[in-house]
Amino acid sequence: MGESETIGVGLLFEEMTEEHLAGVLDIYNYYVLNTTVSFHTEPLTLDEMRQSVLSGDPRFKSYAIMQAGSLAGYVLITRHKNKQAYDTSGEISIYLSPDSGGRGIGGQALMFIEQKAAALQFHALVATVCSDNEPSRRLFIRHGYEQSALFRQIGRKFGRWLDIASYQKIIVPADHSNS
């Protein structure tokens, strides 16, 4: 069994396991089929979701967000780029069940994953957001992320050209040194 940690009022962050996968897949595929939050255009399979959230690398973690015994969403930190110089950078993503938005869960998930990232010695975090996704854009800006890139008309979904923006925050790792 993986680690778990309670944060805020009634939220439990559990390290992602096989038992969470079906629920996490349902959440993600909702966004695939109904929104521009994800740039996938076809639903993922359980195996594809497993590969996405269970990396096997101890630095890149995924957590189920539980509230009152139900899956409210998930948060993860993944490899930003597959080159060694990027090893102190991570990409973060937060997906909430469609009925869990607007209740402060995203902000608590963001603070939780930032603490985990600092403890794992990450220096910079990046979040990539479709420019249509105003709630996520506001969330990252409110928590000190700055827009660091804008890619215009980089994707096409639902017959529309879509932009993405990258948001970045420098975090201070635990036991920070000048190296």
C-alpha positions as CSV (number, residue, x, y, z in Angstrom):
1,M,0.0,0.0,0.0
2,G,1.3,3.5,-0.9
3,E,1.5,6.5,1.3
4,S,-1.5,8.7,2.1
5,E,-1.7,12.1,3.6
6,T,-4.7,14.2,4.8
7,I,-4.7,17.8,3.8
8,G,-7.2,20.6,4.4
9,V,-10.8,19.8,5.4
10,G,-11.7,16.2,4.4
11,L,-9.2,15.6,1.6
12,L,-7.0,12.5,1.6
13,F,-4.2,12.2,-0.9
14,E,-3.4,8.5,-1.5
15,E,-0.5,7.4,-3.6
16,M,-2.0,6.0,-6.9
17,T,-2.5,2.3,-7.0
18,E,-4.2,-0.1,-9.4
19,E,-7.4,0.2,-7.3
20,H,-7.7,3.9,-8.3
21,L,-7.2,3.4,-12.1
22,A,-10.8,2.8,-13.2
23,G,-12.0,5.9,-11.4
24,V,-9.1,8.0,-12.7
25,L,-9.7,6.7,-16.2
26,D,-13.4,7.8,-16.0
27,I,-12.4,11.3,-14.8
28,Y,-9.8,11.7,-17.6
29,N,-12.0,10.3,-20.3
30,Y,-14.8,12.8,-19.4
31,Y,-12.4,15.6,-20.2
32,V,-11.2,13.8,-23.4
33,L,-14.8,13.4,-24.7
34,N,-16.4,16.7,-23.5
35,T,-13.7,19.4,-23.2
36,T,-10.5,21.0,-24.5
37,V,-8.8,20.3,-21.2
38,S,-7.2,17.3,-22.7
39,F,-5.8,17.2,-26.2
40,H,-6.5,13.5,-26.6
41,T,-9.4,13.1,-29.0
42,E,-10.1,9.4,-28.3
43,P,-10.7,7.9,-24.8
44,L,-7.7,6.2,-23.2
45,T,-7.7,2.5,-22.3
46,L,-7.0,1.3,-18.8
47,D,-3.5,0.2,-19.9
48,E,-2.8,3.7,-21.4
49,M,-3.9,5.3,-18.1
50,R,-1.8,2.9,-16.1
51,Q,1.3,3.9,-18.2
52,S,0.4,7.6,-17.7
53,V,0.0,7.6,-13.9
54,L,2.1,4.7,-12.7
55,S,5.5,5.5,-14.0
56,G,7.5,3.3,-11.7
57,D,10.0,6.1,-11.2
58,P,10.0,7.1,-7.5
59,R,10.4,10.8,-8.4
60,F,7.3,11.0,-10.5
61,K,4.3,10.4,-8.3
62,S,0.6,10.3,-8.8
63,Y,-2.0,10.7,-6.1
64,A,-5.7,10.0,-5.9
65,I,-7.7,12.8,-4.2
66,M,-10.2,11.3,-1.9
67,Q,-13.1,13.2,-0.2
68,A,-15.6,11.5,2.1
69,G,-14.5,8.1,0.7
70,S,-15.0,9.0,-2.9
71,L,-12.6,9.8,-5.7
72,A,-12.6,13.6,-6.2
73,G,-9.7,13.7,-8.7
74,Y,-6.0,13.1,-9.0
75,V,-2.8,15.1,-9.2
76,L,0.5,14.0,-10.6
77,I,4.1,15.2,-11.3
78,T,5.6,13.8,-14.4
79,R,8.9,14.2,-16.3
80,H,9.0,17.6,-18.1
81,K,11.5,16.6,-20.8
82,N,13.4,13.4,-21.3
83,K,16.9,14.9,-21.1
84,Q,19.2,14.9,-18.1
85,A,19.4,18.7,-17.7
86,Y,15.7,18.8,-17.1
87,D,15.9,16.4,-14.1
88,T,15.1,19.1,-11.6
89,S,12.0,20.2,-13.4
90,G,8.6,18.5,-13.3
91,E,5.3,18.8,-15.1
92,I,2.2,18.9,-12.9
93,S,-1.4,18.1,-13.8
94,I,-4.6,18.1,-11.8
95,Y,-7.8,16.5,-12.9
96,L,-11.0,16.8,-10.8
97,S,-14.2,14.9,-11.2
98,P,-16.7,17.1,-13.0
99,D,-18.7,17.7,-9.8
100,S,-15.6,18.6,-7.7
101,G,-14.7,21.8,-9.3
102,G,-15.1,25.2,-7.6
103,R,-14.7,23.9,-4.0
104,G,-11.0,24.7,-3.4
105,I,-9.8,21.1,-4.1
106,G,-7.6,22.2,-7.0
107,G,-5.8,24.7,-4.8
108,Q,-5.2,22.1,-2.1
109,A,-4.0,19.6,-4.7
110,L,-1.6,22.1,-6.1
111,M,-0.1,23.0,-2.7
112,F,0.2,19.3,-1.9
113,I,2.1,18.4,-5.1
114,E,4.3,21.4,-4.7
115,Q,5.3,20.2,-1.2
116,K,6.0,16.7,-2.6
117,A,8.0,18.2,-5.4
118,A,10.1,20.2,-3.1
119,A,10.8,17.2,-0.9
120,L,11.9,15.3,-4.1
121,Q,14.4,18.1,-4.9
122,F,12.5,19.6,-7.9
123,H,13.5,23.2,-8.6
124,A,10.9,24.2,-11.3
125,L,7.4,23.1,-12.0
126,V,5.5,23.6,-15.2
127,A,1.8,23.3,-16.0
128,T,0.5,23.2,-19.6
129,V,-3.1,24.5,-20.0
130,C,-5.4,25.0,-22.9
131,S,-6.1,28.7,-23.2
132,D,-9.8,27.9,-23.1
133,N,-9.4,26.5,-19.6
134,E,-9.9,29.6,-17.6
135,P,-10.4,28.0,-14.2
136,S,-7.0,26.2,-14.5
137,R,-5.3,29.4,-15.8
138,R,-6.7,31.3,-12.8
139,L,-5.7,28.5,-10.4
140,F,-2.0,28.5,-11.4
141,I,-1.7,32.3,-11.5
142,R,-3.3,32.6,-8.1
143,H,-0.7,30.2,-6.7
144,G,2.3,32.1,-8.1
145,Y,2.8,30.5,-11.5
146,E,3.8,32.8,-14.4
147,Q,3.0,32.3,-18.0
148,S,6.2,31.3,-19.6
149,A,5.1,30.2,-23.1
150,L,2.1,30.5,-25.5
151,F,1.7,28.2,-28.4
152,R,-0.9,29.5,-30.8
153,Q,-3.2,27.1,-32.8
154,I,-1.1,24.2,-31.7
155,G,-3.9,21.7,-31.5
156,R,-7.3,21.0,-33.2
157,K,-10.3,19.6,-31.4
158,F,-14.0,19.9,-31.9
159,G,-13.3,21.6,-35.2
160,R,-11.4,24.5,-33.5
161,W,-7.8,25.5,-33.4
162,L,-6.6,25.7,-29.8
163,D,-3.8,27.5,-28.0
164,I,-1.9,26.2,-25.0
165,A,0.0,28.2,-22.4
166,S,2.7,27.0,-20.1
167,Y,2.9,28.2,-16.5
168,Q,6.0,27.9,-14.4
169,K,6.9,28.3,-10.8
170,I,10.3,28.1,-9.2
171,I,10.1,26.2,-5.9
172,V,12.7,25.9,-3.2
173,P,13.5,22.3,-2.6
174,A,13.8,20.9,0.9
175,D,17.4,21.1,2.1
176,H,18.1,23.6,-0.7
177,S,21.8,24.1,-1.6
178,N,23.4,26.4,-4.0
179,S,24.5,23.5,-6.3
